[in-house]
Amino acid sequence: MLKDWNHDLVHQLSEISDSLWRMQDYKKAANSCPHCLALWSKLENEYEGHIKLLAEEIKRHVAEERFD
């Protein structure tokens, strides 16, 4: 079993990745509303940044042999 902090990182990465995947559909549905499309695009960019941060932290834990 993973330590809580490692589980939390993986879980949050999964949650954000899932949300990001769904935003592609949200953007398609919002194509007639430029404000909604801009909102989804902005959130998409922010979530991509969050994914990068979480992935970097997981990699750091692995490199330090703390991913247990």
C-alpha positions as CSV (number, residue, x, y, z in Angstrom):
1,M,0.0,0.0,0.0
2,L,1.2,3.5,-0.8
3,K,2.0,6.0,1.9
4,D,-0.8,8.6,2.3
5,W,1.2,11.4,0.7
6,N,2.0,9.3,-2.4
7,H,-1.5,8.0,-2.7
8,D,-2.8,11.6,-2.5
9,L,-0.5,12.7,-5.3
10,V,-1.5,9.9,-7.6
11,H,-5.2,10.3,-6.7
12,Q,-5.1,14.0,-7.4
13,L,-3.3,13.5,-10.7
14,S,-6.0,11.1,-11.7
15,E,-8.8,13.4,-10.7
16,I,-7.3,16.4,-12.6
17,S,-6.5,14.3,-15.6
18,D,-10.1,13.0,-15.7
19,S,-11.4,16.6,-15.5
20,L,-9.1,17.8,-18.2
21,W,-10.3,15.0,-20.5
22,R,-13.9,16.0,-19.9
23,M,-13.2,19.6,-20.7
24,Q,-12.6,18.7,-24.3
25,D,-16.3,17.7,-24.5
26,Y,-17.3,20.8,-22.5
27,K,-15.5,23.0,-25.1
28,K,-17.3,21.2,-28.0
29,A,-20.6,21.9,-26.3
30,A,-19.7,25.5,-25.6
31,N,-18.7,26.3,-29.2
32,S,-21.6,28.8,-29.6
33,C,-20.7,30.7,-26.4
34,P,-17.3,32.5,-26.7
35,H,-17.3,33.2,-22.9
36,C,-17.8,29.6,-21.9
37,L,-15.2,28.5,-24.5
38,A,-12.7,30.9,-23.1
39,L,-13.5,29.7,-19.6
40,W,-12.9,26.1,-20.5
41,S,-9.7,26.9,-22.3
42,K,-8.4,28.9,-19.3
43,L,-9.3,26.0,-16.9
44,E,-7.7,23.5,-19.3
45,N,-4.4,25.5,-19.3
46,E,-4.5,25.7,-15.5
47,Y,-5.2,22.0,-15.1
48,E,-2.3,21.1,-17.5
49,G,-0.1,23.1,-15.1
50,H,-1.4,21.3,-12.1
51,I,-0.8,17.9,-13.9
52,K,2.8,19.0,-14.6
53,L,3.4,19.9,-10.9
54,L,1.9,16.7,-9.6
55,A,3.9,14.6,-12.1
56,E,7.1,16.4,-11.2
57,E,6.5,15.7,-7.5
58,I,5.8,12.0,-8.1
59,K,9.0,11.8,-10.2
60,R,10.9,13.4,-7.4
61,H,9.6,10.9,-4.9
62,V,10.5,8.0,-7.2
63,A,14.1,9.5,-7.7
64,E,14.5,9.8,-4.0
65,E,13.2,6.3,-3.4
66,R,10.3,7.7,-1.3
67,F,7.5,6.4,-3.5
68,D,6.3,3.7,-1.3
